[in-house]
Amino acid sequence: MVKAAHDNHCQFAFHGHTHVAYAKIEDGVLLCNPGSLNYSRGSLPYRTYAILTFEPQTVKVEFYDDDKHRLDQLTQVFDRNLLEEAGHDTSQN
Protein backbone atom coordinates (compact mmCIF):
# COMPACT_ATOMS: atom_id res chain seq x y z
CA MET A 1 0.00 0.00 0.00
CA VAL A 2 2.87 2.38 0.76
CA LYS A 3 4.37 1.75 -2.69
CA ALA A 4 1.03 2.47 -4.35
CA ALA A 5 0.76 5.71 -2.36
CA HIS A 6 4.27 6.76 -3.42
CA ASP A 7 3.64 5.78 -7.05
CA ASN A 8 0.54 8.01 -7.05
CA HIS A 9 2.17 10.88 -5.11
CA CYS A 10 -0.17 10.36 -2.14
CA GLN A 11 0.58 11.27 1.45
CA PHE A 12 -2.34 9.31 2.89
CA ALA A 13 -3.73 5.83 2.29
CA PHE A 14 -7.05 4.74 3.77
CA HIS A 15 -8.19 1.16 3.65
CA GLY A 16 -10.54 -1.34 5.15
CA HIS A 17 -10.60 -5.09 4.46
CA THR A 18 -9.44 -6.20 7.93
CA HIS A 19 -11.51 -3.44 9.57
CA VAL A 20 -8.99 -3.31 12.44
CA ALA A 21 -8.72 0.35 13.45
CA TYR A 22 -5.26 1.92 13.40
CA ALA A 23 -3.22 4.86 12.13
CA LYS A 24 0.54 5.03 11.58
CA ILE A 25 3.12 6.66 9.38
CA GLU A 26 5.16 4.25 7.31
CA ASP A 27 7.86 5.46 4.93
CA GLY A 28 6.36 8.95 4.83
CA VAL A 29 2.75 7.83 4.20
CA LEU A 30 0.00 8.05 6.80
CA LEU A 31 -1.85 4.73 6.73
CA CYS A 32 -5.30 4.61 8.29
CA ASN A 33 -7.90 1.91 8.70
CA PRO A 34 -10.97 3.48 10.34
CA GLY A 35 -12.31 0.14 11.54
CA SER A 36 -15.86 -0.92 10.84
CA LEU A 37 -19.30 0.53 11.52
CA ASN A 38 -20.96 -2.80 10.70
CA TYR A 39 -19.18 -5.17 13.10
CA SER A 40 -16.54 -4.79 15.79
CA ARG A 41 -13.22 -6.23 14.65
CA GLY A 42 -9.90 -7.02 16.25
CA SER A 43 -9.54 -6.50 19.99
CA LEU A 44 -12.10 -3.67 20.15
CA PRO A 45 -15.56 -4.63 21.42
CA TYR A 46 -17.31 -1.88 19.42
CA ARG A 47 -17.73 -0.49 15.93
CA THR A 48 -15.44 2.39 14.95
CA TYR A 49 -14.79 5.24 12.53
CA ALA A 50 -12.06 7.88 12.20
CA ILE A 51 -12.02 11.65 11.77
CA LEU A 52 -8.87 13.41 10.56
CA THR A 53 -8.10 17.03 11.43
CA PHE A 54 -5.43 18.84 9.44
CA GLU A 55 -3.43 21.63 11.04
CA PRO A 56 -0.40 23.41 9.54
CA GLN A 57 2.07 21.27 11.54
CA THR A 58 0.03 18.21 12.50
CA VAL A 59 -2.56 15.68 11.42
CA LYS A 60 -4.81 14.37 14.17
CA VAL A 61 -6.51 11.00 13.68
CA GLU A 62 -9.35 10.56 16.16
CA PHE A 63 -11.22 7.27 16.44
CA TYR A 64 -14.79 7.06 17.71
CA ASP A 65 -17.19 4.28 18.54
CA ASP A 66 -20.67 4.15 17.04
CA ASP A 67 -22.04 6.02 20.08
CA LYS A 68 -19.76 8.96 19.19
CA HIS A 69 -17.38 8.43 22.12
CA ARG A 70 -13.77 9.28 21.33
CA LEU A 71 -11.40 6.34 21.76
CA ASP A 72 -8.38 7.97 23.38
CA GLN A 73 -6.34 4.75 23.23
CA LEU A 74 -6.38 4.91 19.41
CA THR A 75 -6.35 8.68 18.81
CA GLN A 76 -2.99 10.01 17.61
CA VAL A 77 -1.39 13.26 16.47
CA PHE A 78 1.25 13.05 13.73
CA ASP A 79 3.85 15.63 12.78
CA ARG A 80 3.29 16.65 9.15
CA ASN A 81 7.05 16.98 8.69
CA LEU A 82 7.21 13.19 8.78
CA LEU A 83 5.22 13.24 5.55
CA GLU A 84 7.46 15.90 3.98
CA GLU A 85 10.56 13.81 4.69
CA ALA A 86 9.34 11.30 2.12
CA GLY A 87 9.52 13.96 -0.59
CA HIS A 88 5.85 14.93 -0.48
CA ASP A 89 4.78 18.57 -0.45
CA THR A 90 2.16 18.94 2.33
CA SER A 91 1.77 22.69 1.85
CA GLN A 92 -1.01 22.24 -0.70
CA ASN A 93 -3.35 20.18 1.54
N, C-alpha and C positions, 0 to 999 in steps of 0.2 A: 504494500500500500504506500509506503514511503517513496519507493521508486516511481510509482505512478504519479504521486503528488509532485515530485521533482520534475518528472518528464513533462508535466502540464503546468509548471510554474505556479503550483499551489502551495500555500502556507498552512492550510488546514485540510484535514481529511476526516470526514464523518462516516461512520459505518454502523451497521447493525449486525445481522447474522447471529452472533452468539448472544446478543442482547445483554451482555455483562457490562454494566456501567463503569466507565473509566475515562480519564483524560491524562495524556502525557505528551511530552515533546520528545520526538525521536528523530535524530539527524536533521534538526531544524524544521520539522513539520509537527504541528500540534495534531495529535490523533485523538479522536473523541468518539466513544460509543455511548449514546445517551441512555442505554438500557432498553426497557420495554414498558409500554403502557398497557399491553395485553396481559402479560404474565410476569410474575417476578422470576428473575433468573440469577444464577450464581448464588453467592452467599447472602444476598439481600432478601428479606422476607416481604418486599413490597415492589410495586411497579414504579418505574422511574422515568424522568426526562431531564434534559439539560438546557440551561439558558446561558449563553455567552454574552459577556459585557466587554466591550472594547474601549480601552482608555489609551491615551498617547503612549504610555510606557508599559502597560500591562494588558493581559487578557484574563478575565475571570471566568471560570467555568463552574457554574453552580448547578448542583443536582438536587432534584426535588422528587418527593414521592407523589402519588396520585391524589393525596389530600392537600397538596401544595405546601408541605413542610420541607424546609431546606435540610438537606443531608450534609451536615458539616463535615462528616468523616470522608466524604468524597469531593467536596468543594475545594478548588485550588485556584491560585493566582499565579500566572506565568509571566515572566519578563519577556516583553516583545523583542528585546535584543537577541534572545536565543533564536528567534526566527530569522532575524537579519543576518546572523552569523552563517547561515546556510546559503547566503547569497540572494535572499529574497528581499525585495523592497517593501517594507510594511507601511511606508508613509502614505500610500494611496488607499489604504483600507479605511 
